[in-house]
């Protein structure tokens, strides 16, 4: 059915979204879209956590549950502060920034879900614009794994690695979950691809019985 109210198909939406990335003036819109998507995911995760804590908690333990919730909210605040810094005129130490980011993600998202996090971050520096967009991508990958990879696992583990090799940074997120059954889809996928294009990076992924591994490859010389 055609008409002025007809909804465009996914291919049209996708092509329009990707085409917009060629215009540097649309970069801020891209970051805003990611921020809105991240907030939606955050509220979903936080709401589920509140329901779990207060449903299974007796009266005597309500105070402890409230303390846990407060710590999570503080951790989310620290995570958003790291992701929202818009000072694009500085060089950021990679190890310090991403170790802090991994700590915030772990405390806010992974630990309450019973998921361990291991991180190995090499030293170096990155322009702030690249660093923050890479951080947005890493956070999306880790959150996606936390939501979908571990339906019934007690030994859940997500590993984050960042290495400087052959003129590029390799940022890898690996989980030991059920393994993705297909490519990432939906808003999160489009935003990941858009952020990758904005820093001239590419995504590589593989999945199997041992889990899923996604690597962001970003040339160091990219501006």
N, C-alpha and C positions, 0 to 999 in steps of 0.2 A: 504494500500500500504506500502511495506517495502522498506528499502534502507538506505544508510548512511546518507541521508538528512532528513529522516523521523523525525517528531517532536514527542518527548515522550509525552505520555498522562499525564493528571494532576496527577493521582495517583502515577506514577513513579516519577515525579518531586517532589511531596509532600514528598514521602518516602525518596528520596535522601536528600531533605532539612532537614527533621527531623533527619535522621540518622547522618547528619553532626554535629548536635548539641551535640552529645555524645563526640565529640572530642574538648577539651578545646581550642586547637589551632585555631579552627574555630570561636571563639567568636568574634574576631575583624571583620571577614568577615560579621558576622551577623549584627553588629552595622553599618558597612558601607552600607549594603543593606537597613537597616532602614533609614539611613541618605539620601540615594539617593531617596527612596520613599517619605520621608518627604519633600525634596526639590521640587520634582515634584508636590506634593500637594500644597506646599506653592506658587509656581509660578502660579499654576492654580487659587488659591484663590486671589492672588495679582492682576493677570491680570484681573479677573472678577471685582474686586473692582475698578481698574483704569477705565475700560470701563463704569461702572455705574456712577462714579463721573464725568468724563469728558463728558459723553454723555448728562447728565441731567443738567450740570452746564453752566450758562451764562458767558459771558466774565468777568463781574465784580466779579464773584465768583471763577474764576480760581485760584487765589492766595490762597483762603481758601481750595479749593480742593487739591492743592499742599501741603499745610500744613498738611492736614489729611493724605495724602499719605506718607509724610516724617515721621510722627509719627508712622505710621504702619510699615514702614521699620525699624525704630529704635526698635520698639517692637519685630519684627521678629528677629533682631539681638540679643536682650536680650534673647529671647526664645532659639535661637540656642546656645548661650553661655552656658546657663544652661544645655542644652541637650548634649553638646559636651565635657564637662569637663571630662578628662580621668584620673584624679588622683584617683587611686583605693586604696590608702593607708591611707585614712582618714575616719573618722566617720562624717556623715553629720546630722545636726539637722533637723529632718523631718518637723516640723512646718514651720520654716523659709524658707527652700528650696521650699516646695510645695506651700506655700502661694505666694512666688515670682513667681513660675512657673505658677500658676493659674492666677495671675495678668498679666503675659506676654501673656498667651494664650488668655485671655479675650480681652486684648487691640489689639492683632495682628489679631485674628481670629473671635472672637464672637461679640464684640461691633459693628464692621462695618457691620455685617450681622443682627444687631438688636436683638441679642440673649443675654439675661442676664446670668450671672454666679454667683452662690453661692458656697462657699467653707467652709467646716468645717474640720480642720486638727488637729489631736491630737499631743501632744508633744512626743518626743522620738528621738532616733538616729538610723541610718542605715549605714552599710558599703557603701562606695561610689559606688562600682560596682552594688550593689542591688538598691541603690537609683536612679542612672541614668537610669538603665534599666526599673525600675518601672515608671520613668518619661516619657521615650519613649513610653511605653504602654499607659499611661494615655493620653498623647498628641494625640496618634493615635485614641483612643476611642472618645475623645472630638471632634477632627477634623472630624471623620466619622459621628458623630451625627450632627455636624454643616452643613455638606454637604448634608445629606440625610433625617434628621428627620423633617424638618420644611419647606415643600414646600409652605404652605400658612398659616403661623401663626404669629400673632402680639404679642402674649404673650410667645414667645419662652424662655425656661429656661433650663439650664443645671446645675445640682448640682454635686459637687465633694466632697466626704467624704473619710477621711482616719482615721481608728480607729485601735488601738492595742488591740486585744482580744484573750484570750486563746492561747497564744504562736504564734500568727500570725498577720500580718498586713492585713487589709481589705481595699482595695482601690475601691470605688464604683463611677461609672459615671451614672447618671440618667438624662433622658431628658423627657419632656412632649410632645414629638412629636407624629408622626403618628404610631409609633411602628414598629419595624423591622419585616419583613415578613418571615425571615428565618435566618440561621446562617450567620455570616460574611463570605465573600468570597474574593477570589483574593489574590493579593500580601500582602495587609494589614493584612488579616487573618493569612496567613502563617508566617508573621513576628511576629505578636502578639503571636502566639502559640510557635514560636521559642524562643522569649524573655522570655515567661513564663517558658518554660523548662529550660532555662539557669539559672534561679533563683529559680527553684523548686516550681514555683507557678502554680496555676490552675485558669481557667476562668469559671465564672458562669454567665449565662444570662437569662433574662426573658423579654418578651414583651407582650403588650396588648394595649387596646384602650387608656390607659393613658400615653403610652410612652414605653421606653426601659430602662432597668437597667442591667448593666454589672459590675460584681465584680471580682477584682483580689485578690486572697487569697495567701499570701506569708508567709511561715513559717519563723519566726524570726531566727531560728537556721540555715537556709540555707546559704551556702557559695557561 
